[in-house]
Amino acid sequence: MDYESFYAKLNGYHPLTSPLRAYLKVVLREICLTDNKPIETSHWKDYPLIFISKGTLKTKLESKVEPGRSLLLFHFEGTMLPQFLERNLDDFQLKTTTIGGTTLMAIPSGHLHNLYKLFPEFHEVIEGITLNNFTELFHLAFDIKNVKSDDRLATLLKLHPNIFQLAPSIDIADSIGMHAHTLSTLKNKYFNNKKSSVPLQELRSKSRYAFVPKQEP
């Protein structure tokens, strides 16, 4: 297992002591999942804290009242997998699934009591993870409301250049809050301009979230 990547991620929320690192190394479990495997409620009960060691997952919220209306979050390699619980099951469906083969590192629920009791810094780690998850969701809502669709696509491609090899276009469209037809148009414009090295005026950002590919001399 890639312990160091997991330690580095947690250390970003709060510095880990050597005893905590040693304890985690003993209790961590590796979970290997195949493509399109759902993360069931039982997974969260058994492993409430999960790190994505390899691969990508997606969480999709779909309306049952208005079919076709949905929102999607990608969860990429090297990040903590947030836990969601949809209580309005009459109107919505919420599901987290793998995209391709995925390897997770997880802390079993039976060790949480000892972690909280023996390691005071573990409280800070959990608080950091929670605050980060809330902040990311808030920024997603902000981007969908205030940042142009072409800028949102440019930002996604900057952070994850291979996203179109990882996920279908309909999922990518849901993740940045646009219609699949709009995404198709922007995708063609983006890659055509990139091939011809024409300045991407359409993708030039006026915000701090977007990016314009560097021109080759």
FIKOLZA-1660 file (N, C-alpha, C; in steps of 0.1 Angstrom, whole numbers, plus 5000, padded with zeros to 4 digits):
% residues 217
   i   px   py   pz ch aa at
   1 5008 4988 5000  A  M  N
   1 5000 5000 5000  A  M CA
   1 5009 5013 5000  A  M  C
   2 5004 5023 4994  A  D  N
   2 5011 5036 4993  A  D CA
   2 5008 5044 5005  A  D  C
   3 5015 5040 5016  A  Y  N
   3 5012 5047 5029  A  Y CA
   3 5016 5062 5028  A  Y  C
   4 5027 5065 5022  A  E  N
   4 5032 5079 5022  A  E CA
   4 5023 5089 5015  A  E  C
   5 5016 5085 5005  A  S  N
   5 5006 5094 4998  A  S CA
   5 4995 5096 5008  A  S  C
   6 4990 5086 5015  A  F  N
   6 4980 5088 5025  A  F CA
   6 4984 5097 5036  A  F  C
   7 4996 5094 5042  A  Y  N
   7 5001 5103 5052  A  Y CA
   7 5002 5117 5048  A  Y  C
   8 5008 5119 5036  A  A  N
   8 5009 5133 5030  A  A CA
   8 4996 5140 5029  A  A  C
   9 4986 5133 5025  A  K  N
   9 4972 5139 5024  A  K CA
   9 4967 5143 5038  A  K  C
  10 4968 5134 5048  A  L  N
  10 4963 5137 5061  A  L CA
  10 4972 5148 5067  A  L  C
  11 4984 5148 5065  A  N  N
  11 4993 5158 5070  A  N CA
  11 4990 5172 5065  A  N  C
  12 4984 5173 5053  A  G  N
  12 4979 5186 5048  A  G CA
  12 4968 5192 5056  A  G  C
  13 4961 5183 5063  A  Y  N
  13 4950 5188 5072  A  Y CA
  13 4955 5192 5086  A  Y  C
  14 4964 5184 5091  A  H  N
  14 4971 5186 5104  A  H CA
  14 4983 5177 5105  A  H  C
  15 4994 5182 5110  A  P  N
  15 5006 5174 5111  A  P CA
  15 5004 5161 5119  A  P  C
  16 5009 5150 5114  A  L  N
  16 5007 5137 5120  A  L CA
  16 5019 5134 5129  A  L  C
  17 5017 5129 5140  A  T  N
  17 5028 5124 5149  A  T CA
  17 5033 5111 5144  A  T  C
  18 5045 5107 5148  A  S  N
  18 5050 5094 5145  A  S CA
  18 5041 5082 5150  A  S  C
  19 5037 5083 5163  A  P  N
  19 5028 5072 5168  A  P CA
  19 5015 5071 5160  A  P  C
  20 5009 5082 5156  A  L  N
  20 4997 5081 5148  A  L CA
  20 5000 5074 5134  A  L  C
  21 5011 5078 5128  A  R  N
  21 5015 5072 5115  A  R CA
  21 5016 5057 5117  A  R  C
  22 5023 5053 5128  A  A  N
  22 5025 5039 5131  A  A CA
  22 5012 5031 5133  A  A  C
  23 5003 5037 5140  A  Y  N
  23 4990 5031 5143  A  Y CA
  23 4982 5029 5130  A  Y  C
  24 4982 5040 5121  A  L  N
  24 4975 5039 5109  A  L CA
  24 4980 5028 5100  A  L  C
  25 4994 5027 5100  A  K  N
  25 5000 5017 5091  A  K CA
  25 4995 5003 5095  A  K  C
  26 4992 5001 5108  A  V  N
  26 4988 4987 5112  A  V CA
  26 4973 4985 5108  A  V  C
  27 4965 4995 5110  A  V  N
  27 4950 4993 5108  A  V CA
  27 4945 4996 5094  A  V  C
  28 4952 5003 5086  A  L  N
  28 4947 5005 5073  A  L CA
  28 4944 4993 5065  A  L  C
  29 4933 4993 5057  A  R  N
  29 4930 4982 5048  A  R CA
  29 4929 4987 5034  A  R  C
  30 4933 4978 5025  A  E  N
  30 4933 4981 5011  A  E CA
  30 4921 4975 5004  A  E  C
  31 4913 4982 4997  A  I  N
  31 4901 4977 4990  A  I CA
  31 4903 4979 4975  A  I  C
  32 4902 4969 4968  A  C  N
  32 4903 4969 4953  A  C CA
  32 4890 4967 4947  A  C  C
  33 4885 4976 4938  A  L  N
  33 4872 4975 4932  A  L CA
  33 4873 4976 4917  A  L  C
  34 4864 4969 4910  A  T  N
  34 4864 4969 4896  A  T CA
  34 4856 4980 4891  A  T  C
  35 4855 4982 4878  A  D  N
  35 4848 4993 4871  A  D CA
  35 4833 4993 4875  A  D  C
  36 4828 5005 4876  A  N  N
  36 4813 5007 4879  A  N CA
  36 4808 5000 4891  A  N  C
  37 4817 4999 4901  A  K  N
  37 4813 4993 4914  A  K CA
  37 4807 5003 4923  A  K  C
  38 4795 5002 4928  A  P  N
  38 4790 5012 4938  A  P CA
  38 4796 5011 4951  A  P  C
  39 4797 5022 4958  A  I  N
  39 4801 5022 4972  A  I CA
  39 4788 5021 4980  A  I  C
  40 4785 5010 4986  A  E  N
  40 4773 5007 4993  A  E CA
  40 4773 5014 5007  A  E  C
  41 4762 5015 5013  A  T  N
  41 4761 5020 5027  A  T CA
  41 4769 5011 5036  A  T  C
  42 4770 4998 5033  A  S  N
  42 4778 4989 5042  A  S CA
  42 4792 4993 5042  A  S  C
  43 4797 4998 5030  A  H  N
  43 4811 5002 5029  A  H CA
  43 4814 5013 5039  A  H  C
  44 4805 5023 5040  A  W  N
  44 4807 5035 5048  A  W CA
  44 4806 5031 5063  A  W  C
  45 4797 5021 5066  A  K  N
  45 4796 5017 5080  A  K CA
  45 4809 5010 5084  A  K  C
  46 4815 5002 5075  A  D  N
  46 4827 4995 5079  A  D CA
  46 4840 5003 5078  A  D  C
  47 4840 5013 5068  A  Y  N
  47 4851 5021 5066  A  Y CA
  47 4847 5036 5064  A  Y  C
  48 4845 5043 5075  A  P  N
  48 4840 5057 5074  A  P CA
  48 4850 5067 5069  A  P  C
  49 4863 5063 5068  A  L  N
  49 4873 5072 5063  A  L CA
  49 4881 5065 5052  A  L  C
  50 4880 5071 5039  A  I  N
  50 4885 5064 5028  A  I CA
  50 4894 5074 5019  A  I  C
  51 4905 5069 5015  A  F  N
  51 4915 5076 5007  A  F CA
  51 4916 5069 4993  A  F  C
  52 4915 5077 4982  A  I  N
  52 4916 5071 4969  A  I CA
  52 4931 5069 4965  A  I  C
  53 4936 5057 4966  A  S  N
  53 4950 5055 4964  A  S CA
  53 4953 5054 4949  A  S  C
  54 4943 5049 4941  A  K  N
  54 4944 5047 4927  A  K CA
  54 4931 5047 4920  A  K  C
  55 4929 5055 4909  A  G  N
  55 4917 5054 4902  A  G CA
  55 4908 5067 4904  A  G  C
  56 4896 5066 4899  A  T  N
  56 4887 5077 4900  A  T CA
  56 4873 5072 4903  A  T  C
  57 4865 5080 4911  A  L  N
  57 4851 5077 4914  A  L CA
  57 4842 5089 4910  A  L  C
  58 4829 5086 4910  A  K  N
  58 4820 5097 4908  A  K CA
  58 4808 5096 4917  A  K  C
  59 4803 5107 4922  A  T  N
  59 4790 5107 4930  A  T CA
  59 4780 5115 4922  A  T  C
  60 4769 5109 4919  A  K  N
  60 4759 5115 4911  A  K CA
  60 4745 5116 4918  A  K  C
  61 4740 5129 4918  A  L  N
  61 4727 5131 4924  A  L CA
  61 4717 5134 4913  A  L  C
  62 4707 5125 4912  A  E  N
  62 4697 5126 4901  A  E CA
  62 4683 5128 4907  A  E  C
  63 4676 5136 4900  A  S  N
  63 4662 5139 4904  A  S CA
  63 4653 5128 4898  A  S  C
  64 4644 5122 4907  A  K  N
  64 4634 5113 4903  A  K CA
  64 4622 5120 4898  A  K  C
  65 4620 5132 4903  A  V  N
  65 4608 5140 4899  A  V CA
  65 4610 5146 4885  A  V  C
  66 4622 5150 4882  A  E  N
  66 4625 5156 4869  A  E CA
  66 4637 5148 4863  A  E  C
  67 4634 5137 4856  A  P  N
  67 4644 5129 4850  A  P CA
  67 4653 5137 4841  A  P  C
  68 4666 5134 4841  A  G  N
  68 4675 5141 4833  A  G CA
  68 4682 5153 4840  A  G  C
  69 4677 5157 4851  A  R  N
  69 4683 5167 4859  A  R CA
  69 4692 5161 4870  A  R  C
  70 4705 5164 4869  A  S  N
  70 4715 5158 4878  A  S CA
  70 4727 5166 4880  A  S  C
  71 4735 5163 4890  A  L  N
  71 4747 5169 4893  A  L CA
  71 4757 5159 4897  A  L  C
  72 4770 5160 4892  A  L  N
  72 4780 5150 4895  A  L CA
  72 4793 5156 4900  A  L  C
  73 4799 5148 4909  A  L  N
  73 4812 5152 4915  A  L CA
  73 4822 5140 4911  A  L  C
  74 4833 5144 4906  A  F  N
  74 4844 5135 4904  A  F CA
  74 4852 5134 4917  A  F  C
  75 4858 5122 4920  A  H  N
  75 4867 5121 4931  A  H CA
  75 4880 5114 4925  A  H  C
  76 4891 5122 4925  A  F  N
  76 4902 5118 4918  A  F CA
  76 4913 5111 4927  A  F  C
  77 4922 5105 4921  A  E  N
  77 4933 5098 4928  A  E CA
  77 4940 5108 4937  A  E  C
  78 4944 5103 4949  A  G  N
  78 4951 5112 4959  A  G CA
  78 4942 5120 4967  A  G  C
  79 4929 5118 4967  A  T  N
  79 4920 5126 4975  A  T CA
  79 4912 5117 4985  A  T  C
  80 4906 5124 4995  A  M  N
  80 4897 5117 5004  A  M CA
  80 4884 5115 4997  A  M  C
  81 4877 5104 4999  A  L  N
  81 4864 5102 4994  A  L CA
  81 4854 5107 5003  A  L  C
  82 4846 5117 5000  A  P  N
  82 4836 5123 5009  A  P CA
  82 4824 5113 5010  A  P  C
  83 4818 5113 5021  A  Q  N
  83 4806 5105 5024  A  Q CA
  83 4794 5114 5023  A  Q  C
  84 4784 5108 5015  A  F  N
  84 4771 5115 5014  A  F CA
  84 4759 5106 5018  A  F  C
  85 4749 5113 5022  A  L  N
  85 4737 5105 5026  A  L CA
  85 4724 5113 5021  A  L  C
  86 4717 5107 5012  A  E  N
  86 4705 5113 5007  A  E CA
  86 4693 5107 5015  A  E  C
  87 4686 5116 5022  A  R  N
  87 4674 5112 5030  A  R CA
  87 4661 5113 5022  A  R  C
  88 4661 5122 5012  A  N  N
  88 4648 5123 5004  A  N CA
  88 4649 5113 4993  A  N  C
  89 4646 5101 4996  A  L  N
  89 4647 5090 4986  A  L CA
  89 4635 5090 4976  A  L  C
  90 4624 5097 4980  A  D  N
  90 4613 5098 4971  A  D CA
  90 4616 5107 4959  A  D  C
  91 4624 5117 4961  A  D  N
  91 4627 5127 4950  A  D CA
  91 4640 5126 4944  A  D  C
  92 4650 5119 4951  A  F  N
  92 4664 5119 4946  A  F CA
  92 4670 5106 4947  A  F  C
  93 4680 5103 4938  A  Q  N
  93 4689 5092 4939  A  Q CA
  93 4703 5096 4940  A  Q  C
  94 4711 5092 4950  A  L  N
  94 4725 5096 4951  A  L CA
  94 4733 5083 4952  A  L  C
  95 4743 5083 4943  A  K  N
  95 4751 5070 4942  A  K CA
  95 4766 5074 4939  A  K  C
  96 4775 5067 4946  A  T  N
  96 4789 5068 4943  A  T CA
  96 4794 5055 4937  A  T  C
  97 4801 5056 4925  A  T  N
  97 4806 5044 4918  A  T CA
  97 4820 5047 4913  A  T  C
  98 4827 5036 4910  A  T  N
  98 4840 5036 4905  A  T CA
  98 4840 5039 4890  A  T  C
  99 4851 5045 4885  A  I  N
  99 4853 5047 4871  A  I CA
  99 4866 5039 4868  A  I  C
 100 4865 5027 4862  A  G  N
 100 4876 5019 4860  A  G CA
 100 4880 5012 4873  A  G  C
 101 4891 5005 4873  A  G  N
 101 4896 4998 4885  A  G CA
 101 4901 5008 4895  A  G  C
 102 4898 5006 4907  A  T  N
 102 4901 5016 4918  A  T CA
 102 4906 5009 4930  A  T  C
 103 4916 5015 4936  A  T  N
 103 4922 5010 4949  A  T CA
 103 4920 5021 4960  A  T  C
 104 4914 5016 4971  A  L  N
 104 4911 5025 4982  A  L CA
 104 4919 5021 4994  A  L  C
 105 4922 5031 5002  A  M  N
 105 4928 5028 5015  A  M CA
 105 4919 5033 5026  A  M  C
 106 4915 5024 5035  A  A  N
 106 4904 5028 5044  A  A CA
 106 4907 5025 5059  A  A  C
 107 4902 5033 5068  A  I  N
 107 4903 5030 5082  A  I CA
 107 4891 5023 5087  A  I  C
 108 4892 5011 5092  A  P  N
 108 4880 5004 5097  A  P CA
 108 4873 5011 5109  A  P  C
 109 4860 5011 5109  A  S  N
 109 4852 5018 5119  A  S CA
 109 4856 5014 5133  A  S  C
 110 4860 5002 5135  A  G  N
 110 4863 4997 5149  A  G CA
 110 4875 5003 5155  A  G  C
 111 4883 5011 5147  A  H  N
 111 4895 5017 5152  A  H CA
 111 4893 5032 5155  A  H  C
 112 4881 5037 5151  A  L  N
 112 4879 5052 5153  A  L CA
 112 4880 5056 5168  A  L  C
 113 4874 5048 5176  A  H  N
 113 4874 5052 5191  A  H CA
 113 4888 5053 5196  A  H  C
 114 4896 5044 5193  A  N  N
 114 4910 5044 5197  A  N CA
 114 4918 5056 5191  A  N  C
 115 4915 5059 5179  A  L  N
 115 4922 5070 5172  A  L CA
 115 4918 5084 5179  A  L  C
 116 4905 5085 5182  A  Y  N
 116 4901 5098 5188  A  Y CA
 116 4906 5098 5203  A  Y  C
 117 4907 5087 5209  A  K  N
 117 4911 5086 5223  A  K CA
 117 4926 5088 5225  A  K  C
 118 4934 5081 5217  A  L  N
 118 4948 5081 5218  A  L CA
 118 4956 5092 5211  A  L  C
 119 4950 5098 5201  A  F  N
 119 4957 5108 5193  A  F CA
 119 4949 5120 5192  A  F  C
 120 4952 5130 5200  A  P  N
 120 4944 5143 5200  A  P CA
 120 4944 5150 5186  A  P  C
 121 4955 5148 5178  A  E  N
 121 4956 5154 5165  A  E CA
 121 4946 5148 5155  A  E  C
 122 4942 5136 5158  A  F  N
 122 4932 5130 5149  A  F CA
 122 4919 5138 5148  A  F  C
 123 4915 5144 5159  A  H  N
 123 4904 5153 5159  A  H CA
 123 4906 5164 5148  A  H  C
 124 4918 5170 5148  A  E  N
 124 4921 5181 5139  A  E CA
 124 4921 5176 5124  A  E  C
 125 4926 5164 5122  A  V  N
 125 4926 5158 5109  A  V CA
 125 4912 5157 5104  A  V  C
 126 4903 5151 5112  A  I  N
 126 4889 5150 5107  A  I CA
 126 4882 5163 5105  A  I  C
 127 4885 5173 5114  A  E  N
 127 4879 5186 5112  A  E CA
 127 4884 5192 5099  A  E  C
 128 4897 5190 5096  A  G  N
 128 4902 5195 5083  A  G CA
 128 4896 5189 5071  A  G  C
 129 4894 5176 5071  A  I  N
 129 4887 5169 5060  A  I CA
 129 4873 5174 5058  A  I  C
 130 4866 5176 5069  A  T  N
 130 4852 5181 5069  A  T CA
 130 4851 5195 5063  A  T  C
 131 4860 5204 5068  A  L  N
 131 4860 5217 5063  A  L CA
 131 4864 5218 5048  A  L  C
 132 4873 5210 5044  A  N  N
 132 4877 5209 5030  A  N CA
 132 4866 5205 5021  A  N  C
 133 4859 5194 5025  A  N  N
 133 4847 5189 5017  A  N CA
 133 4836 5200 5016  A  N  C
 134 4833 5207 5026  A  F  N
 134 4823 5217 5026  A  F CA
 134 4828 5229 5016  A  F  C
 135 4840 5232 5018  A  T  N
 135 4846 5243 5009  A  T CA
 135 4845 5240 4995  A  T  C
 136 4849 5228 4991  A  E  N
 136 4849 5223 4977  A  E CA
 136 4835 5224 4971  A  E  C
 137 4825 5219 4979  A  L  N
 137 4811 5220 4974  A  L CA
 137 4807 5234 4973  A  L  C
 138 4811 5243 4982  A  F  N
 138 4807 5257 4981  A  F CA
 138 4813 5264 4968  A  F  C
 139 4825 5260 4965  A  H  N
 139 4832 5265 4953  A  H CA
 139 4826 5260 4941  A  H  C
 140 4821 5247 4941  A  L  N
 140 4814 5242 4930  A  L CA
 140 4801 5250 4927  A  L  C
 141 4794 5252 4937  A  A  N
 141 4781 5260 4936  A  A CA
 141 4785 5274 4930  A  A  C
 142 4795 5280 4935  A  F  N
 142 4800 5294 4931  A  F CA
 142 4803 5293 4916  A  F  C
 143 4811 5284 4912  A  D  N
 143 4815 5283 4898  A  D CA
 143 4803 5281 4889  A  D  C
 144 4794 5272 4892  A  I  N
 144 4783 5270 4884  A  I CA
 144 4774 5283 4882  A  I  C
 145 4773 5290 4893  A  K  N
 145 4765 5303 4892  A  K CA
 145 4773 5314 4886  A  K  C
 146 4786 5315 4888  A  N  N
 146 4793 5328 4884  A  N CA
 146 4803 5327 4873  A  N  C
 147 4808 5315 4870  A  V  N
 147 4819 5313 4861  A  V CA
 147 4813 5307 4848  A  V  C
 148 4818 5313 4836  A  K  N
 148 4812 5309 4823  A  K CA
 148 4816 5294 4821  A  K  C
 149 4807 5288 4813  A  S  N
 149 4808 5273 4810  A  S CA
 149 4822 5270 4804  A  S  C
 150 4826 5278 4794  A  D  N
 150 4839 5275 4787  A  D CA
 150 4851 5277 4797  A  D  C
 151 4850 5286 4806  A  D  N
 151 4860 5287 4816  A  D CA
 151 4860 5275 4826  A  D  C
 152 4849 5270 4829  A  R  N
 152 4848 5259 4838  A  R CA
 152 4854 5246 4831  A  R  C
 153 4852 5245 4818  A  L  N
 153 4858 5234 4811  A  L CA
 153 4873 5235 4810  A  L  C
 154 4878 5248 4808  A  A  N
 154 4892 5250 4807  A  A CA
 154 4899 5247 4820  A  A  C
 155 4893 5250 4831  A  T  N
 155 4898 5247 4844  A  T CA
 155 4899 5232 4846  A  T  C
 156 4888 5225 4843  A  L  N
 156 4888 5211 4845  A  L CA
 156 4899 5204 4837  A  L  C
 157 4901 5209 4824  A  L  N
 157 4911 5203 4816  A  L CA
 157 4925 5207 4820  A  L  C
 158 4927 5218 4827  A  K  N
 158 4940 5221 4832  A  K CA
 158 4943 5212 4844  A  K  C
 159 4934 5209 4852  A  L  N
 159 4936 5201 4864  A  L CA
 159 4937 5186 4860  A  L  C
 160 4929 5182 4850  A  H  N
 160 4928 5168 4847  A  H CA
 160 4928 5167 4831  A  H  C
 161 4939 5168 4825  A  P  N
 161 4940 5168 4810  A  P CA
 161 4934 5156 4803  A  P  C
 162 4934 5144 4811  A  N  N
 162 4929 5132 4805  A  N CA
 162 4915 5129 4809  A  N  C
 163 4907 5139 4813  A  I  N
 163 4894 5136 4818  A  I CA
 163 4885 5130 4808  A  I  C
 164 4887 5133 4795  A  F  N
 164 4878 5127 4784  A  F CA
 164 4882 5112 4782  A  F  C
 165 4893 5108 4787  A  Q  N
 165 4897 5094 4786  A  Q CA
 165 4892 5086 4798  A  Q  C
 166 4889 5094 4809  A  L  N
 166 4885 5087 4821  A  L CA
 166 4870 5086 4822  A  L  C
 167 4862 5095 4817  A  A  N
 167 4848 5095 4819  A  A CA
 167 4840 5099 4807  A  A  C
 168 4828 5094 4806  A  P  N
 168 4820 5098 4794  A  P CA
 168 4816 5113 4795  A  P  C
 169 4813 5118 4783  A  S  N
 169 4810 5133 4782  A  S CA
 169 4798 5137 4790  A  S  C
 170 4788 5128 4791  A  I  N
 170 4776 5132 4799  A  I CA
 170 4780 5134 4814  A  I  C
 171 4789 5126 4819  A  D  N
 171 4793 5128 4833  A  D CA
 171 4801 5141 4834  A  D  C
 172 4810 5144 4825  A  I  N
 172 4818 5156 4825  A  I CA
 172 4809 5168 4825  A  I  C
 173 4799 5168 4816  A  A  N
 173 4789 5179 4815  A  A CA
 173 4782 5181 4828  A  A  C
 174 4778 5170 4835  A  D  N
 174 4771 5171 4848  A  D CA
 174 4780 5177 4858  A  D  C
 175 4793 5174 4857  A  S  N
 175 4802 5178 4868  A  S CA
 175 4805 5193 4867  A  S  C
 176 4804 5199 4855  A  I  N
 176 4806 5214 4854  A  I CA
 176 4793 5222 4852  A  I  C
 177 4782 5215 4853  A  G  N
 177 4769 5222 4852  A  G CA
 177 4765 5227 4838  A  G  C
 178 4767 5219 4828  A  M  N
 178 4763 5223 4815  A  M CA
 178 4756 5211 4807  A  M  C
 179 4749 5215 4797  A  H  N
 179 4743 5205 4789  A  H CA
 179 4753 5197 4780  A  H  C
 180 4751 5184 4778  A  A  N
 180 4760 5176 4770  A  A CA
 180 4763 5182 4756  A  A  C
 181 4753 5188 4750  A  H  N
 181 4755 5194 4737  A  H CA
 181 4764 5206 4737  A  H  C
 182 4763 5214 4748  A  T  N
 182 4772 5225 4750  A  T CA
 182 4786 5220 4752  A  T  C
 183 4788 5210 4760  A  L  N
 183 4801 5205 4762  A  L CA
 183 4807 5200 4749  A  L  C
 184 4799 5193 4741  A  S  N
 184 4805 5188 4728  A  S CA
 184 4810 5199 4720  A  S  C
 185 4802 5210 4719  A  T  N
 185 4807 5222 4711  A  T CA
 185 4820 5228 4717  A  T  C
 186 4820 5230 4730  A  L  N
 186 4832 5235 4736  A  L CA
 186 4844 5226 4735  A  L  C
 187 4842 5213 4736  A  K  N
 187 4853 5204 4735  A  K CA
 187 4859 5204 4721  A  K  C
 188 4851 5204 4711  A  N  N
 188 4856 5205 4697  A  N CA
 188 4863 5218 4695  A  N  C
 189 4858 5229 4700  A  K  N
 189 4865 5242 4698  A  K CA
 189 4878 5242 4706  A  K  C
 190 4878 5236 4717  A  Y  N
 190 4890 5236 4726  A  Y CA
 190 4901 5228 4719  A  Y  C
 191 4898 5216 4714  A  F  N
 191 4909 5207 4709  A  F CA
 191 4913 5212 4695  A  F  C
 192 4903 5217 4687  A  N  N
 192 4907 5222 4674  A  N CA
 192 4916 5234 4675  A  N  C
 193 4913 5243 4684  A  N  N
 193 4922 5255 4687  A  N CA
 193 4936 5250 4692  A  N  C
 194 4936 5240 4700  A  K  N
 194 4948 5236 4706  A  K CA
 194 4957 5230 4695  A  K  C
 195 4951 5222 4686  A  K  N
 195 4959 5216 4675  A  K CA
 195 4965 5227 4666  A  K  C
 196 4957 5237 4663  A  S  N
 196 4961 5247 4653  A  S CA
 196 4969 5258 4660  A  S  C
 197 4970 5258 4673  A  S  N
 197 4978 5268 4681  A  S CA
 197 4972 5282 4679  A  S  C
 198 4959 5283 4676  A  V  N
 198 4952 5296 4676  A  V CA
 198 4949 5300 4690  A  V  C
 199 4951 5313 4693  A  P  N
 199 4948 5318 4707  A  P CA
 199 4933 5315 4710  A  P  C
 200 4931 5309 4722  A  L  N
 200 4918 5305 4726  A  L CA
 200 4911 5317 4732  A  L  C
 201 4907 5327 4724  A  Q  N
 201 4900 5338 4729  A  Q CA
 201 4887 5335 4736  A  Q  C
 202 4881 5324 4731  A  E  N
 202 4868 5320 4737  A  E CA
 202 4870 5314 4751  A  E  C
 203 4882 5309 4754  A  L  N
 203 4885 5303 4767  A  L CA
 203 4893 5312 4776  A  L  C
 204 4896 5324 4771  A  R  N
 204 4904 5333 4779  A  R CA
 204 4896 5338 4791  A  R  C
 205 4901 5336 4803  A  S  N
 205 4894 5338 4815  A  S CA
 205 4895 5353 4820  A  S  C
 206 4884 5357 4827  A  K  N
 206 4885 5369 4834  A  K CA
 206 4884 5366 4849  A  K  C
 207 4885 5353 4853  A  S  N
 207 4885 5350 4867  A  S CA
 207 4897 5342 4870  A  S  C
 208 4899 5339 4883  A  R  N
 208 4911 5332 4888  A  R CA
 208 4910 5317 4886  A  R  C
 209 4898 5312 4881  A  Y  N
 209 4896 5298 4880  A  Y CA
 209 4900 5292 4867  A  Y  C
 210 4901 5300 4856  A  A  N
 210 4903 5294 4843  A  A CA
 210 4917 5295 4839  A  A  C
 211 4920 5290 4827  A  F  N
 211 4933 5288 4823  A  F CA
 211 4933 5288 4807  A  F  C
 212 4944 5294 4802  A  V  N
 212 4945 5294 4787  A  V CA
 212 4958 5286 4784  A  V  C
 213 4957 5276 4776  A  P  N
 213 4969 5268 4773  A  P CA
 213 4980 5277 4767  A  P  C
 214 4993 5274 4770  A  K  N
 214 5004 5281 4766  A  K CA
 214 5006 5279 4751  A  K  C
 215 5009 5290 4744  A  Q  N
 215 5012 5289 4729  A  Q CA
 215 5026 5284 4727  A  Q  C
 216 5027 5275 4717  A  E  N
 216 5041 5270 4714  A  E CA
 216 5047 5281 4705  A  E  C
 217 5060 5284 4707  A  P  N
 217 5067 5294 4698  A  P CA
 217 5067 5290 4684  A  P  C
% end
